[in-house]
Amino acid sequence: MALASKLKMENIGSLTTAAFYGIAGIVFLVLMSLSGFPPHVALLGVVSVVAAYGLFMKRKWANYLVAILFFVATTFSLYTLYFVIATDALATASMIAYVVLTWIFTIYIFKTRGSKEP
């Protein structure tokens, strides 16, 4: 029996999307403690974890959090890229991957969930 059917998810894409936001939130919360507790990283981590919960439980308000995270994550990533693109290759690669995955999963959420919910 597939993992998605055990968790009562309609497809593996929904599970992957919830996992992305959950993992990204946990990573931001870990990075927060390693970088001197900046509040914007903590806020991004907490909102990502809450969005992952909402997506996993199929709550209507999760779409709003995903939309908010789209704009906040894009702004945060592009701002960080502006300052570290020439100095830190790992940070540059991770920010590019994060912003691209955020765009992909946001588009996926609004294409699949937008038509099913009122």
Backbone atoms as SQL, in Angstrom:
CREATE TABLE atoms (id INTEGER PRIMARY KEY, chain TEXT, resi INTEGER, resn TEXT, atom TEXT, x REAL, y REAL, z REAL);
INSERT INTO atoms VALUES
  (1, 'A', 1, 'MET', 'N', 0.851, -1.172, 0.000),
  (2, 'A', 1, 'MET', 'CA', 0.000, 0.000, 0.000),
  (3, 'A', 1, 'MET', 'C', 0.901, 1.240, 0.000),
  (4, 'A', 2, 'ALA', 'N', 0.589, 2.181, -0.860),
  (5, 'A', 2, 'ALA', 'CA', 1.410, 3.372, -1.000),
  (6, 'A', 2, 'ALA', 'C', 1.253, 4.288, 0.205),
  (7, 'A', 3, 'LEU', 'N', 2.298, 5.070, 0.455),
  (8, 'A', 3, 'LEU', 'CA', 2.287, 5.985, 1.595),
  (9, 'A', 3, 'LEU', 'C', 1.175, 7.016, 1.468),
  (10, 'A', 4, 'ALA', 'N', 0.957, 7.526, 0.264),
  (11, 'A', 4, 'ALA', 'CA', -0.088, 8.541, 0.070),
  (12, 'A', 4, 'ALA', 'C', -1.468, 7.986, 0.373),
  (13, 'A', 5, 'SER', 'N', -1.718, 6.729, 0.035),
  (14, 'A', 5, 'SER', 'CA', -3.041, 6.172, 0.316),
  (15, 'A', 5, 'SER', 'C', -3.211, 5.881, 1.806),
  (16, 'A', 6, 'LYS', 'N', -2.140, 5.535, 2.496),
  (17, 'A', 6, 'LYS', 'CA', -2.219, 5.344, 3.944),
  (18, 'A', 6, 'LYS', 'C', -2.536, 6.652, 4.652),
  (19, 'A', 7, 'LEU', 'N', -2.001, 7.752, 4.129),
  (20, 'A', 7, 'LEU', 'CA', -2.220, 9.061, 4.729),
  (21, 'A', 7, 'LEU', 'C', -3.467, 9.751, 4.190),
  (22, 'A', 8, 'LYS', 'N', -4.204, 9.073, 3.321),
  (23, 'A', 8, 'LYS', 'CA', -5.434, 9.586, 2.726),
  (24, 'A', 8, 'LYS', 'C', -5.210, 10.874, 1.932),
  (25, 'A', 9, 'MET', 'N', -4.079, 10.946, 1.255),
  (26, 'A', 9, 'MET', 'CA', -3.803, 12.071, 0.374),
  (27, 'A', 9, 'MET', 'C', -4.284, 11.675, -1.021),
  (28, 'A', 10, 'GLU', 'N', -4.819, 12.633, -1.779),
  (29, 'A', 10, 'GLU', 'CA', -5.360, 12.304, -3.088),
  (30, 'A', 10, 'GLU', 'C', -4.268, 11.984, -4.100),
  (31, 'A', 11, 'ASN', 'N', -3.093, 12.548, -3.944),
  (32, 'A', 11, 'ASN', 'CA', -1.976, 12.211, -4.825),
  (33, 'A', 11, 'ASN', 'C', -0.659, 12.522, -4.123),
  (34, 'A', 12, 'ILE', 'N', 0.407, 12.068, -4.710),
  (35, 'A', 12, 'ILE', 'CA', 1.725, 12.242, -4.101),
  (36, 'A', 12, 'ILE', 'C', 2.182, 13.701, -4.164),
  (37, 'A', 13, 'GLY', 'N', 1.638, 14.479, -5.092),
  (38, 'A', 13, 'GLY', 'CA', 1.996, 15.893, -5.196),
  (39, 'A', 13, 'GLY', 'C', 1.584, 16.686, -3.961),
  (40, 'A', 14, 'SER', 'N', 0.425, 16.385, -3.417),
  (41, 'A', 14, 'SER', 'CA', -0.026, 17.085, -2.210),
  (42, 'A', 14, 'SER', 'C', 0.855, 16.744, -1.019),
  (43, 'A', 15, 'LEU', 'N', 1.232, 15.487, -0.916),
  (44, 'A', 15, 'LEU', 'CA', 2.128, 15.072, 0.163),
  (45, 'A', 15, 'LEU', 'C', 3.508, 15.708, 0.006),
  (46, 'A', 16, 'THR', 'N', 3.996, 15.793, -1.224),
  (47, 'A', 16, 'THR', 'CA', 5.289, 16.407, -1.485),
  (48, 'A', 16, 'THR', 'C', 5.266, 17.893, -1.152),
  (49, 'A', 17, 'THR', 'N', 4.186, 18.551, -1.484),
  (50, 'A', 17, 'THR', 'CA', 4.066, 19.982, -1.187),
  (51, 'A', 17, 'THR', 'C', 4.056, 20.236, 0.315),
  (52, 'A', 18, 'ALA', 'N', 3.274, 19.457, 1.048),
  (53, 'A', 18, 'ALA', 'CA', 3.249, 19.610, 2.504),
  (54, 'A', 18, 'ALA', 'C', 4.610, 19.288, 3.101),
  (55, 'A', 19, 'ALA', 'N', 5.283, 18.283, 2.565),
  (56, 'A', 19, 'ALA', 'CA', 6.618, 17.927, 3.063),
  (57, 'A', 19, 'ALA', 'C', 7.626, 19.036, 2.788),
  (58, 'A', 20, 'PHE', 'N', 7.543, 19.670, 1.618),
  (59, 'A', 20, 'PHE', 'CA', 8.459, 20.769, 1.304),
  (60, 'A', 20, 'PHE', 'C', 8.323, 21.908, 2.299),
  (61, 'A', 21, 'TYR', 'N', 7.084, 22.337, 2.544),
  (62, 'A', 21, 'TYR', 'CA', 6.896, 23.451, 3.470),
  (63, 'A', 21, 'TYR', 'C', 7.282, 23.061, 4.899),
  (64, 'A', 22, 'GLY', 'N', 7.024, 21.823, 5.283),
  (65, 'A', 22, 'GLY', 'CA', 7.420, 21.367, 6.614),
  (66, 'A', 22, 'GLY', 'C', 8.929, 21.310, 6.779),
  (67, 'A', 23, 'ILE', 'N', 9.615, 20.741, 5.799),
  (68, 'A', 23, 'ILE', 'CA', 11.077, 20.654, 5.868),
  (69, 'A', 23, 'ILE', 'C', 11.709, 22.033, 5.800),
  (70, 'A', 24, 'ALA', 'N', 11.191, 22.894, 4.933),
  (71, 'A', 24, 'ALA', 'CA', 11.727, 24.257, 4.843),
  (72, 'A', 24, 'ALA', 'C', 11.539, 25.002, 6.161),
  (73, 'A', 25, 'GLY', 'N', 10.388, 24.828, 6.795),
  (74, 'A', 25, 'GLY', 'CA', 10.157, 25.479, 8.085),
  (75, 'A', 25, 'GLY', 'C', 11.098, 24.979, 9.158),
  (76, 'A', 26, 'ILE', 'N', 11.333, 23.680, 9.208),
  (77, 'A', 26, 'ILE', 'CA', 12.255, 23.120, 10.200),
  (78, 'A', 26, 'ILE', 'C', 13.676, 23.598, 9.941),
  (79, 'A', 27, 'VAL', 'N', 14.075, 23.644, 8.674),
  (80, 'A', 27, 'VAL', 'CA', 15.415, 24.136, 8.341),
  (81, 'A', 27, 'VAL', 'C', 15.579, 25.591, 8.767),
  (82, 'A', 28, 'PHE', 'N', 14.561, 26.415, 8.525),
  (83, 'A', 28, 'PHE', 'CA', 14.646, 27.815, 8.943),
  (84, 'A', 28, 'PHE', 'C', 14.703, 27.944, 10.465),
  (85, 'A', 29, 'LEU', 'N', 13.979, 27.109, 11.176),
  (86, 'A', 29, 'LEU', 'CA', 14.036, 27.169, 12.636),
  (87, 'A', 29, 'LEU', 'C', 15.405, 26.730, 13.159),
  (88, 'A', 30, 'VAL', 'N', 16.027, 25.760, 12.523),
  (89, 'A', 30, 'VAL', 'CA', 17.376, 25.349, 12.912),
  (90, 'A', 30, 'VAL', 'C', 18.378, 26.444, 12.561),
  (91, 'A', 31, 'LEU', 'N', 18.251, 27.027, 11.365),
  (92, 'A', 31, 'LEU', 'CA', 19.153, 28.107, 10.970),
  (93, 'A', 31, 'LEU', 'C', 19.000, 29.339, 11.857),
  (94, 'A', 32, 'MET', 'N', 17.802, 29.539, 12.371),
  (95, 'A', 32, 'MET', 'CA', 17.579, 30.668, 13.257),
  (96, 'A', 32, 'MET', 'C', 18.479, 30.577, 14.486),
  (97, 'A', 33, 'SER', 'N', 18.568, 29.391, 15.063),
  (98, 'A', 33, 'SER', 'CA', 19.388, 29.251, 16.265),
  (99, 'A', 33, 'SER', 'C', 20.879, 29.314, 15.943),
  (100, 'A', 34, 'LEU', 'N', 21.258, 28.982, 14.727),
  (101, 'A', 34, 'LEU', 'CA', 22.666, 29.024, 14.348),
  (102, 'A', 34, 'LEU', 'C', 23.136, 30.405, 13.904),
  (103, 'A', 35, 'SER', 'N', 22.193, 31.291, 13.597),
  (104, 'A', 35, 'SER', 'CA', 22.580, 32.594, 13.056),
  (105, 'A', 35, 'SER', 'C', 22.260, 33.767, 13.978),
  (106, 'A', 36, 'GLY', 'N', 22.049, 33.507, 15.245),
  (107, 'A', 36, 'GLY', 'CA', 21.854, 34.608, 16.187),
  (108, 'A', 36, 'GLY', 'C', 20.416, 35.019, 16.386),
  (109, 'A', 37, 'PHE', 'N', 19.483, 34.150, 16.119),
  (110, 'A', 37, 'PHE', 'CA', 18.059, 34.364, 16.370),
  (111, 'A', 37, 'PHE', 'C', 17.470, 35.588, 15.667),
  (112, 'A', 38, 'PRO', 'N', 17.627, 35.691, 14.335),
  (113, 'A', 38, 'PRO', 'CA', 16.948, 36.788, 13.630),
  (114, 'A', 38, 'PRO', 'C', 15.449, 36.511, 13.552),
  (115, 'A', 39, 'PRO', 'N', 14.620, 37.492, 13.869),
  (116, 'A', 39, 'PRO', 'CA', 13.174, 37.243, 13.934),
  (117, 'A', 39, 'PRO', 'C', 12.530, 36.934, 12.584),
  (118, 'A', 40, 'HIS', 'N', 13.065, 37.451, 11.490),
  (119, 'A', 40, 'HIS', 'CA', 12.451, 37.182, 10.186),
  (120, 'A', 40, 'HIS', 'C', 12.623, 35.721, 9.775),
  (121, 'A', 41, 'VAL', 'N', 13.722, 35.109, 10.150),
  (122, 'A', 41, 'VAL', 'CA', 13.930, 33.688, 9.846),
  (123, 'A', 41, 'VAL', 'C', 13.002, 32.836, 10.705),
  (124, 'A', 42, 'ALA', 'N', 12.822, 33.236, 11.960),
  (125, 'A', 42, 'ALA', 'CA', 11.898, 32.510, 12.839),
  (126, 'A', 42, 'ALA', 'C', 10.469, 32.598, 12.314),
  (127, 'A', 43, 'LEU', 'N', 10.051, 33.773, 11.895),
  (128, 'A', 43, 'LEU', 'CA', 8.707, 33.954, 11.366),
  (129, 'A', 43, 'LEU', 'C', 8.494, 33.122, 10.098),
  (130, 'A', 44, 'LEU', 'N', 9.485, 33.120, 9.221),
  (131, 'A', 44, 'LEU', 'CA', 9.395, 32.324, 8.004),
  (132, 'A', 44, 'LEU', 'C', 9.315, 30.838, 8.326),
  (133, 'A', 45, 'GLY', 'N', 10.067, 30.389, 9.317),
  (134, 'A', 45, 'GLY', 'CA', 10.031, 28.984, 9.717),
  (135, 'A', 45, 'GLY', 'C', 8.707, 28.579, 10.331),
  (136, 'A', 46, 'VAL', 'N', 8.185, 29.396, 11.225),
  (137, 'A', 46, 'VAL', 'CA', 6.923, 29.072, 11.890),
  (138, 'A', 46, 'VAL', 'C', 5.767, 29.077, 10.890),
  (139, 'A', 47, 'VAL', 'N', 5.715, 30.070, 10.024),
  (140, 'A', 47, 'VAL', 'CA', 4.636, 30.136, 9.038),
  (141, 'A', 47, 'VAL', 'C', 4.731, 28.965, 8.056),
  (142, 'A', 48, 'SER', 'N', 5.937, 28.543, 7.715),
  (143, 'A', 48, 'SER', 'CA', 6.103, 27.390, 6.823),
  (144, 'A', 48, 'SER', 'C', 5.601, 26.106, 7.467),
  (145, 'A', 49, 'VAL', 'N', 5.895, 25.916, 8.746),
  (146, 'A', 49, 'VAL', 'CA', 5.430, 24.714, 9.445),
  (147, 'A', 49, 'VAL', 'C', 3.907, 24.728, 9.566),
  (148, 'A', 50, 'VAL', 'N', 3.333, 25.879, 9.871),
  (149, 'A', 50, 'VAL', 'CA', 1.877, 25.989, 9.975),
  (150, 'A', 50, 'VAL', 'C', 1.224, 25.752, 8.606),
  (151, 'A', 51, 'ALA', 'N', 1.835, 26.266, 7.555),
  (152, 'A', 51, 'ALA', 'CA', 1.309, 26.024, 6.205),
  (153, 'A', 51, 'ALA', 'C', 1.387, 24.544, 5.848),
  (154, 'A', 52, 'ALA', 'N', 2.457, 23.882, 6.241),
  (155, 'A', 52, 'ALA', 'CA', 2.577, 22.445, 5.982),
  (156, 'A', 52, 'ALA', 'C', 1.473, 21.674, 6.700),
  (157, 'A', 53, 'TYR', 'N', 1.185, 22.047, 7.924),
  (158, 'A', 53, 'TYR', 'CA', 0.091, 21.409, 8.659),
  (159, 'A', 53, 'TYR', 'C', -1.250, 21.644, 7.951),
  (160, 'A', 54, 'GLY', 'N', -1.480, 22.876, 7.537),
  (161, 'A', 54, 'GLY', 'CA', -2.732, 23.199, 6.852),
  (162, 'A', 54, 'GLY', 'C', -2.873, 22.467, 5.533),
  (163, 'A', 55, 'LEU', 'N', -1.798, 22.339, 4.790),
  (164, 'A', 55, 'LEU', 'CA', -1.847, 21.602, 3.528),
  (165, 'A', 55, 'LEU', 'C', -2.073, 20.123, 3.768),
  (166, 'A', 56, 'PHE', 'N', -1.427, 19.580, 4.780),
  (167, 'A', 56, 'PHE', 'CA', -1.568, 18.157, 5.086),
  (168, 'A', 56, 'PHE', 'C', -2.990, 17.828, 5.536),
  (169, 'A', 57, 'MET', 'N', -3.577, 18.710, 6.329),
  (170, 'A', 57, 'MET', 'CA', -4.926, 18.493, 6.839),
  (171, 'A', 57, 'MET', 'C', -6.004, 19.054, 5.906),
  (172, 'A', 58, 'LYS', 'N', -5.593, 19.605, 4.770),
  (173, 'A', 58, 'LYS', 'CA', -6.491, 20.137, 3.737),
  (174, 'A', 58, 'LYS', 'C', -7.391, 21.255, 4.259),
  (175, 'A', 59, 'ARG', 'N', -6.801, 22.184, 4.949),
  (176, 'A', 59, 'ARG', 'CA', -7.535, 23.340, 5.459),
  (177, 'A', 59, 'ARG', 'C', -7.599, 24.427, 4.383),
  (178, 'A', 60, 'LYS', 'N', -8.694, 25.165, 4.361),
  (179, 'A', 60, 'LYS', 'CA', -8.870, 26.212, 3.361),
  (180, 'A', 60, 'LYS', 'C', -7.898, 27.369, 3.571),
  (181, 'A', 61, 'TRP', 'N', -7.577, 27.683, 4.819),
  (182, 'A', 61, 'TRP', 'CA', -6.693, 28.802, 5.105),
  (183, 'A', 61, 'TRP', 'C', -5.255, 28.539, 4.693),
  (184, 'A', 62, 'ALA', 'N', -4.915, 27.310, 4.377),
  (185, 'A', 62, 'ALA', 'CA', -3.546, 26.992, 3.960),
  (186, 'A', 62, 'ALA', 'C', -3.207, 27.679, 2.641),
  (187, 'A', 63, 'ASN', 'N', -4.190, 27.849, 1.771),
  (188, 'A', 63, 'ASN', 'CA', -3.935, 28.551, 0.512),
  (189, 'A', 63, 'ASN', 'C', -3.490, 29.985, 0.753),
  (190, 'A', 64, 'TYR', 'N', -4.075, 30.638, 1.750),
  (191, 'A', 64, 'TYR', 'CA', -3.676, 32.006, 2.067),
  (192, 'A', 64, 'TYR', 'C', -2.251, 32.062, 2.610),
  (193, 'A', 65, 'LEU', 'N', -1.902, 31.097, 3.444),
  (194, 'A', 65, 'LEU', 'CA', -0.534, 31.051, 3.958),
  (195, 'A', 65, 'LEU', 'C', 0.477, 30.768, 2.848),
  (196, 'A', 66, 'VAL', 'N', 0.104, 29.911, 1.922),
  (197, 'A', 66, 'VAL', 'CA', 0.997, 29.623, 0.798),
  (198, 'A', 66, 'VAL', 'C', 1.195, 30.883, -0.043),
  (199, 'A', 67, 'ALA', 'N', 0.141, 31.646, -0.258),
  (200, 'A', 67, 'ALA', 'CA', 0.259, 32.897, -1.020),
  (201, 'A', 67, 'ALA', 'C', 1.153, 33.898, -0.279),
  (202, 'A', 68, 'ILE', 'N', 0.975, 34.005, 1.024),
  (203, 'A', 68, 'ILE', 'CA', 1.823, 34.897, 1.817),
  (204, 'A', 68, 'ILE', 'C', 3.269, 34.429, 1.773),
  (205, 'A', 69, 'LEU', 'N', 3.471, 33.130, 1.925),
  (206, 'A', 69, 'LEU', 'CA', 4.830, 32.588, 1.880),
  (207, 'A', 69, 'LEU', 'C', 5.479, 32.785, 0.515),
  (208, 'A', 70, 'PHE', 'N', 4.687, 32.750, -0.539),
  (209, 'A', 70, 'PHE', 'CA', 5.239, 32.981, -1.873),
  (210, 'A', 70, 'PHE', 'C', 5.917, 34.341, -1.937),
  (211, 'A', 71, 'PHE', 'N', 5.219, 35.373, -1.499),
  (212, 'A', 71, 'PHE', 'CA', 5.786, 36.724, -1.571),
  (213, 'A', 71, 'PHE', 'C', 6.916, 36.922, -0.566),
  (214, 'A', 72, 'VAL', 'N', 6.746, 36.429, 0.644),
  (215, 'A', 72, 'VAL', 'CA', 7.779, 36.599, 1.672),
  (216, 'A', 72, 'VAL', 'C', 9.027, 35.803, 1.322),
  (217, 'A', 73, 'ALA', 'N', 8.867, 34.566, 0.877),
  (218, 'A', 73, 'ALA', 'CA', 10.019, 33.738, 0.531),
  (219, 'A', 73, 'ALA', 'C', 10.762, 34.296, -0.677),
  (220, 'A', 74, 'THR', 'N', 10.019, 34.796, -1.653),
  (221, 'A', 74, 'THR', 'CA', 10.663, 35.388, -2.823),
  (222, 'A', 74, 'THR', 'C', 11.465, 36.622, -2.429),
  (223, 'A', 75, 'THR', 'N', 10.876, 37.481, -1.627),
  (224, 'A', 75, 'THR', 'CA', 11.574, 38.686, -1.177),
  (225, 'A', 75, 'THR', 'C', 12.795, 38.338, -0.346),
  (226, 'A', 76, 'PHE', 'N', 12.633, 37.425, 0.603),
  (227, 'A', 76, 'PHE', 'CA', 13.737, 37.012, 1.464),
  (228, 'A', 76, 'PHE', 'C', 14.873, 36.396, 0.643),
  (229, 'A', 77, 'SER', 'N', 14.533, 35.524, -0.283),
  (230, 'A', 77, 'SER', 'CA', 15.550, 34.844, -1.085),
  (231, 'A', 77, 'SER', 'C', 16.288, 35.807, -2.003),
  (232, 'A', 78, 'LEU', 'N', 15.562, 36.677, -2.681),
  (233, 'A', 78, 'LEU', 'CA', 16.217, 37.619, -3.581),
  (234, 'A', 78, 'LEU', 'C', 17.069, 38.632, -2.821),
  (235, 'A', 79, 'TYR', 'N', 16.615, 39.057, -1.663),
  (236, 'A', 79, 'TYR', 'CA', 17.405, 39.961, -0.824),
  (237, 'A', 79, 'TYR', 'C', 18.690, 39.268, -0.363),
  (238, 'A', 80, 'THR', 'N', 18.570, 38.019, 0.072),
  (239, 'A', 80, 'THR', 'CA', 19.749, 37.275, 0.506),
  (240, 'A', 80, 'THR', 'C', 20.697, 37.031, -0.658),
  (241, 'A', 81, 'LEU', 'N', 20.154, 36.689, -1.817),
  (242, 'A', 81, 'LEU', 'CA', 20.988, 36.482, -3.001),
  (243, 'A', 81, 'LEU', 'C', 21.762, 37.738, -3.381),
  (244, 'A', 82, 'TYR', 'N', 21.139, 38.879, -3.245),
  (245, 'A', 82, 'TYR', 'CA', 21.798, 40.131, -3.595),
  (246, 'A', 82, 'TYR', 'C', 23.071, 40.333, -2.783),
  (247, 'A', 83, 'PHE', 'N', 23.048, 39.915, -1.524),
  (248, 'A', 83, 'PHE', 'CA', 24.197, 40.162, -0.666),
  (249, 'A', 83, 'PHE', 'C', 25.205, 39.022, -0.610),
  (250, 'A', 84, 'VAL', 'N', 24.828, 37.802, -0.978),
  (251, 'A', 84, 'VAL', 'CA', 25.777, 36.684, -0.852),
  (252, 'A', 84, 'VAL', 'C', 26.131, 36.022, -2.173),
  (253, 'A', 85, 'ILE', 'N', 25.649, 36.529, -3.289),
  (254, 'A', 85, 'ILE', 'CA', 25.839, 35.819, -4.552),
  (255, 'A', 85, 'ILE', 'C', 27.316, 35.690, -4.928),
  (256, 'A', 86, 'ALA', 'N', 28.136, 36.641, -4.604),
  (257, 'A', 86, 'ALA', 'CA', 29.544, 36.583, -4.991),
  (258, 'A', 86, 'ALA', 'C', 30.444, 36.051, -3.874),
  (259, 'A', 87, 'THR', 'N', 29.897, 35.829, -2.693),
  (260, 'A', 87, 'THR', 'CA', 30.764, 35.454, -1.571),
  (261, 'A', 87, 'THR', 'C', 30.557, 34.038, -1.069),
  (262, 'A', 88, 'ASP', 'N', 29.360, 33.488, -1.188),
  (263, 'A', 88, 'ASP', 'CA', 29.083, 32.176, -0.606),
  (264, 'A', 88, 'ASP', 'C', 28.293, 31.327, -1.605),
  (265, 'A', 89, 'ALA', 'N', 28.963, 30.336, -2.183),
  (266, 'A', 89, 'ALA', 'CA', 28.334, 29.511, -3.216),
  (267, 'A', 89, 'ALA', 'C', 27.228, 28.624, -2.648),
  (268, 'A', 90, 'LEU', 'N', 27.414, 28.097, -1.431),
  (269, 'A', 90, 'LEU', 'CA', 26.405, 27.226, -0.829),
  (270, 'A', 90, 'LEU', 'C', 25.121, 28.000, -0.512),
  (271, 'A', 91, 'ALA', 'N', 25.261, 29.185, 0.046),
  (272, 'A', 91, 'ALA', 'CA', 24.089, 30.009, 0.345),
  (273, 'A', 91, 'ALA', 'C', 23.382, 30.429, -0.932),
  (274, 'A', 92, 'THR', 'N', 24.146, 30.746, -1.959),
  (275, 'A', 92, 'THR', 'CA', 23.558, 31.124, -3.239),
  (276, 'A', 92, 'THR', 'C', 22.765, 29.974, -3.842),
  (277, 'A', 93, 'ALA', 'N', 23.360, 28.787, -3.869),
  (278, 'A', 93, 'ALA', 'CA', 22.672, 27.621, -4.439),
  (279, 'A', 93, 'ALA', 'C', 21.425, 27.261, -3.645),
  (280, 'A', 94, 'SER', 'N', 21.508, 27.329, -2.323),
  (281, 'A', 94, 'SER', 'CA', 20.346, 26.973, -1.503),
  (282, 'A', 94, 'SER', 'C', 19.222, 28.000, -1.641),
  (283, 'A', 95, 'MET', 'N', 19.543, 29.269, -1.750),
  (284, 'A', 95, 'MET', 'CA', 18.505, 30.284, -1.921),
  (285, 'A', 95, 'MET', 'C', 17.845, 30.175, -3.294),
  (286, 'A', 96, 'ILE', 'N', 18.641, 29.872, -4.319),
  (287, 'A', 96, 'ILE', 'CA', 18.058, 29.692, -5.650),
  (288, 'A', 96, 'ILE', 'C', 17.134, 28.475, -5.651),
  (289, 'A', 97, 'ALA', 'N', 17.586, 27.382, -5.050),
  (290, 'A', 97, 'ALA', 'CA', 16.753, 26.174, -4.982),
  (291, 'A', 97, 'ALA', 'C', 15.481, 26.444, -4.184),
  (292, 'A', 98, 'TYR', 'N', 15.594, 27.167, -3.066),
  (293, 'A', 98, 'TYR', 'CA', 14.427, 27.457, -2.231),
  (294, 'A', 98, 'TYR', 'C', 13.402, 28.309, -2.969),
  (295, 'A', 99, 'VAL', 'N', 13.849, 29.338, -3.654),
  (296, 'A', 99, 'VAL', 'CA', 12.896, 30.217, -4.331),
  (297, 'A', 99, 'VAL', 'C', 12.260, 29.508, -5.531),
  (298, 'A', 100, 'VAL', 'N', 13.023, 28.696, -6.249),
  (299, 'A', 100, 'VAL', 'CA', 12.450, 27.971, -7.385),
  (300, 'A', 100, 'VAL', 'C', 11.437, 26.936, -6.903),
  (301, 'A', 101, 'LEU', 'N', 11.767, 26.202, -5.846),
  (302, 'A', 101, 'LEU', 'CA', 10.818, 25.217, -5.312),
  (303, 'A', 101, 'LEU', 'C', 9.576, 25.899, -4.726),
  (304, 'A', 102, 'THR', 'N', 9.755, 27.045, -4.121),
  (305, 'A', 102, 'THR', 'CA', 8.604, 27.791, -3.614),
  (306, 'A', 102, 'THR', 'C', 7.673, 28.182, -4.758),
  (307, 'A', 103, 'TRP', 'N', 8.229, 28.665, -5.849),
  (308, 'A', 103, 'TRP', 'CA', 7.402, 29.030, -7.005),
  (309, 'A', 103, 'TRP', 'C', 6.687, 27.808, -7.569),
  (310, 'A', 104, 'ILE', 'N', 7.421, 26.699, -7.725),
  (311, 'A', 104, 'ILE', 'CA', 6.831, 25.484, -8.294),
  (312, 'A', 104, 'ILE', 'C', 5.678, 24.978, -7.428),
  (313, 'A', 105, 'PHE', 'N', 5.904, 24.876, -6.115),
  (314, 'A', 105, 'PHE', 'CA', 4.868, 24.336, -5.241),
  (315, 'A', 105, 'PHE', 'C', 3.695, 25.302, -5.073),
  (316, 'A', 106, 'THR', 'N', 3.938, 26.588, -5.143),
  (317, 'A', 106, 'THR', 'CA', 2.836, 27.547, -5.087),
  (318, 'A', 106, 'THR', 'C', 1.955, 27.420, -6.325),
  (319, 'A', 107, 'ILE', 'N', 2.568, 27.329, -7.472),
  (320, 'A', 107, 'ILE', 'CA', 1.797, 27.141, -8.701),
  (321, 'A', 107, 'ILE', 'C', 1.017, 25.832, -8.640),
  (322, 'A', 108, 'TYR', 'N', 1.654, 24.784, -8.149),
  (323, 'A', 108, 'TYR', 'CA', 0.978, 23.489, -8.041),
  (324, 'A', 108, 'TYR', 'C', -0.239, 23.571, -7.118),
  (325, 'A', 109, 'ILE', 'N', -0.077, 24.211, -5.969),
  (326, 'A', 109, 'ILE', 'CA', -1.183, 24.326, -5.004),
  (327, 'A', 109, 'ILE', 'C', -2.357, 25.076, -5.617),
  (328, 'A', 110, 'PHE', 'N', -2.084, 26.176, -6.281),
  (329, 'A', 110, 'PHE', 'CA', -3.191, 26.967, -6.807),
  (330, 'A', 110, 'PHE', 'C', -3.805, 26.371, -8.065),
  (331, 'A', 111, 'LYS', 'N', -3.084, 25.519, -8.773),
  (332, 'A', 111, 'LYS', 'CA', -3.695, 24.830, -9.912),
  (333, 'A', 111, 'LYS', 'C', -4.560, 23.666, -9.459),
  (334, 'A', 112, 'THR', 'N', -4.129, 22.951, -8.417),
  (335, 'A', 112, 'THR', 'CA', -4.874, 21.769, -7.998),
  (336, 'A', 112, 'THR', 'C', -5.939, 22.078, -6.958),
  (337, 'A', 113, 'ARG', 'N', -5.652, 22.900, -5.994),
  (338, 'A', 113, 'ARG', 'CA', -6.599, 23.145, -4.910),
  (339, 'A', 113, 'ARG', 'C', -7.554, 24.269, -5.213),
  (340, 'A', 114, 'GLY', 'N', -7.176, 25.164, -6.086),
  (341, 'A', 114, 'GLY', 'CA', -8.042, 26.293, -6.393),
  (342, 'A', 114, 'GLY', 'C', -9.352, 25.892, -7.047),
  (343, 'A', 115, 'SER', 'N', -9.338, 24.820, -7.825),
  (344, 'A', 115, 'SER', 'CA', -10.542, 24.408, -8.524),
  (345, 'A', 115, 'SER', 'C', -11.450, 23.512, -7.659),
  (346, 'A', 116, 'LYS', 'N', -10.907, 22.914, -6.607),
  (347, 'A', 116, 'LYS', 'CA', -11.677, 21.976, -5.792),
  (348, 'A', 116, 'LYS', 'C', -12.399, 22.641, -4.630),
  (349, 'A', 117, 'GLU', 'N', -11.852, 23.745, -4.129),
  (350, 'A', 117, 'GLU', 'CA', -12.438, 24.362, -2.941),
  (351, 'A', 117, 'GLU', 'C', -13.287, 25.568, -3.351),
  (352, 'A', 118, 'PRO', 'N', -14.359, 25.821, -2.634),
  (353, 'A', 118, 'PRO', 'CA', -15.208, 26.959, -2.978),
  (354, 'A', 118, 'PRO', 'C', -14.566, 28.279, -2.666);
